[in-house]
Amino acid sequence: MALDPELLAILACPYCKADVKVTADGQGLKCVECHRVYPIQDDIPVMLIDEASIEPERQTKG
């Protein structure tokens, strides 16, 4: 089950208050600023800083 778009629209990173986006695999929400990834468990986002992992920003070739 996908996250409700209305819920996604109001969620923000609890660390830096930036927007979050669903990860490519659909298993988490990634902050667009600090790159913390918050897990989604049983279709519920776990928006706790201590539960987040930090994913490095991907560099593009250019």
C-alpha positions as CSV (number, residue, x, y, z in Angstrom):
1,M,0.0,0.0,0.0
2,A,1.4,3.4,-0.9
3,L,1.4,6.4,1.4
4,D,-1.6,8.7,1.1
5,P,-0.5,11.7,-1.0
6,E,-2.2,14.1,1.5
7,L,-0.1,12.6,4.4
8,L,3.1,12.8,2.3
9,A,2.3,16.5,1.5
10,I,2.3,17.4,5.3
11,L,5.2,15.3,6.5
12,A,8.6,17.0,7.1
13,C,11.9,15.8,8.3
14,P,11.9,16.2,12.1
15,Y,15.6,17.1,12.1
16,C,15.7,19.9,9.6
17,K,12.0,20.5,8.7
18,A,12.6,20.0,5.0
19,D,10.4,18.0,2.6
20,V,10.6,14.2,2.4
21,K,10.2,12.0,-0.6
22,V,9.5,8.3,-0.9
23,T,12.7,6.3,-1.6
24,A,13.0,4.4,-4.9
25,D,12.3,1.1,-3.2
26,G,9.3,2.5,-1.3
27,Q,10.7,1.3,2.0
28,G,11.4,4.8,3.5
29,L,11.1,8.5,3.3
30,K,14.2,10.5,2.4
31,C,14.8,14.1,3.4
32,V,15.7,16.3,0.5
33,E,18.1,18.4,2.6
34,C,19.9,16.3,5.2
35,H,19.4,13.0,3.4
36,R,18.1,11.1,6.4
37,V,16.0,8.1,5.5
38,Y,13.1,7.3,7.8
39,P,11.8,3.7,7.6
40,I,8.2,2.8,6.7
41,Q,7.0,-0.1,8.8
42,D,3.6,-1.7,8.2
43,D,2.7,1.3,6.0
44,I,3.4,3.8,8.8
45,P,6.4,6.2,8.5
46,V,8.6,6.1,11.5
47,M,9.6,9.8,11.7
48,L,12.0,9.5,14.7
49,I,15.5,10.9,14.3
50,D,17.0,8.0,16.2
51,E,15.5,5.5,13.7
52,A,16.8,7.3,10.6
53,S,19.8,6.4,8.6
54,I,21.8,9.0,6.7
55,E,22.2,8.2,3.0
56,P,24.9,10.1,1.2
57,E,23.9,12.4,-1.6
58,R,24.4,10.7,-5.0
59,Q,26.8,12.4,-7.3
60,T,26.0,12.5,-11.0
61,K,28.7,12.2,-13.7
62,G,29.1,15.3,-15.7
